[in-house]
């Protein structure tokens, strides 16, 4: 389980292309790699991956083709950075919201509005995904637990404070970038349940 509180960014230092999957080698410095063990779960841009090898600060993760196809991790090149969150532990403070690390959709940045003390980013999503996007609700974007601002048709925005911009990729995100999306599981459960009940009543 993750909380959506990204601890920092890490550089992809190597990508090994293999049959039907890739191995990404990421440089996890300081607290990002502290006490890490093989088999541990680490979120990369919100996507839960398993540690397969540790060589000092260089840590390996295997990615299946499905993961590469359905998330923005397949677009990474050597030298790119990713948002990193270590798995939550019992007793940790939950500063964001409960997240599984399972990416549901990819959204595209369609507008960036900078002001002196924050940044507003607008995203476009597939229409079928917008039923899970509610104003003032939670959403996971590249692993960050964020509060949804406005919602308009198949677009929504979030407002980002300087701390988030400094600690995560959102400080450098631009129009056209692809963003991993994990919808709030409670919102998804409620929406899906209501849809099933209404469908049953129409029968």
N, C-alpha and C positions, 0 to 999 in steps of 0.2 A: 504494500500500500504506500501511496505517496500523498503529500499534502498540498502540492502545488507551490511550495515556497522554494524557488530555484536558488541554489547556494552559490552559483557562479557559472562561468563559461569555461569550456575546455577546448583545446585544439585537436583536430583530427590530424595525426602525424603520418598515418599510412592507411592505405586501403588495399586489401588483398582480394582480388577477384577469383572466385572459385566456381565450380559447377553448381548452379542453382542457388548460390548464396555468396555473400561477401563477409569478410572480416574487417571491421574497423578498429584501428588501434588509436587510442585516445590518450592524451597526456593529462593525467589527473594529478595536479599539484596540491600540496599542503592538505587542508582538511578534506578536499574532494576525494582524495585517495586514502585517507587515514583508516587503518585497520580493515582495509578491504580484503575480501577473500574470494577465491574462485567459487562460482555458484551464486554470488550475491547479485541482487537486482539493482540496477542503476537506470534512472530515466534519462534518455537522450531526447531533447526537445519534446519531452512528455511521453515518449515511447519507452516502455519497460524492456530492458535488455539484460542479458545474463553475462556476468564476467566469465570468460573462458581461459584467460591467461594473464599473469601479472609479471612484468619485467621492470622492476623499479616503479617509475612514474608512468610507464607505458602499459596501458591496460587494453586487452583485446575483448571484442564483443562480436558474436556471429549474428548476421541478419539474413533471414530467409527472403526469398524473392517476394513473397506476399507483403512483408514489411517494407521492402524497398519500393514496391509498387504503390502501396496505400498511404505512405507517409512521405514527408519531405526529406527523410534520411537518404533516399535513393538519389537525391540531387547533390549530395555533399561531394566536395573535392578535398584533396589533401590541402591543409592550410586553413580550411574553414573552421569555424567555431560552433559549438552546440551548447544549449542550456543543459546544465547537469543538476539532478537532484538524487541524493541517496535515499534508499528506502526508509520509511518511517519506523521508529522503534516504539514499543510500548512505553508510555510515560513521556514521550515527546510532546511539546506544545504544538497544537494543531492551529497554525496561523492562517491557513488557507481553507481548503475543503477536501474531503476524502476523494482521492483519485486512484484509479486502477493502473494507469499507464497503458491502457488500450485505446488506440486512436480510432475514432469513429469516422472522421471526415478530414478533408483538407480545405482550408479557406484561403482566399487570395486577398492580399492587401490591395485595396482600391483607392484609398485616400489617406494622407498623413497630414495632420494639422498641428504645427508646432507653435506653442506660446511660451512666454518666459519661464514658467514654472512647471509645465507639463506638456504632454503630447497626447493628442487624440488620434487613434487609428481606426479607420473604417475597414471592414472586411466584407467580402462577398462569399456566400455559401450556397451549396446546392439547395434548391427550393424545398426538397423533402426533408432537409435537416433543420430548417428554420422553425419547425414546430417545437423544437427543444430549446430555442433561444428566446428568453423572456427578459424584458427590461428589469434591471436590478437583480437578476438571477446570477448564479455562478456559471463560469465556463473555464475550461482549461485550454490555454493557447500556448503552444510550444512548451508545455509543462508548467506554465505560470497560472496559478489560480487568480482569476480576475473577475470583477463585477461588470456585468453588461450594462452599457449606458443606454443609448437609443437603439430602437429596432425599426427598420423601414424596409418592407417587402423582403428581399433576400439579402439585406445588408444590416449590419449592426456595428456598433463602435464600443471601444473601451477607452478609459482615460488613464494615462500612465504617469506616475510621479517620478521625480529624478532618481530615486533609489532604484526603482525597477529598471529605468533606462540605463543606469550604470552597471547593474548586476547581470542583466540579461541581454539577449540579442535584440530586444525591442528598441534599444538605442540606435541601432543601425538598420533596422528594417525599412524597406522602401516599397513603393507601389509596384505590384507585380510579384512580390515574394509570396511563396507558399507557406502556410502556417498549419501545423498539426492541431487538430481540434479534438478534445475529449469533452463530451457534454456531461453536465451534472447528472450522476446516476439517479438521484431522487427525482429530478425533473423528468428524466426519461421514463422512469417507472410509472410516474403519475400520468404522463401523456399517453403512454402505450396502454395503460389500464383503462383509461377513459375511452380511448379509441375502440378497444375490444368490447367494452360494455355497450357503447352506442351501436357498434356493428351488430352485436347479438340482438339488441332490441329491434333492429330494423328487419331481422329475419322473420 
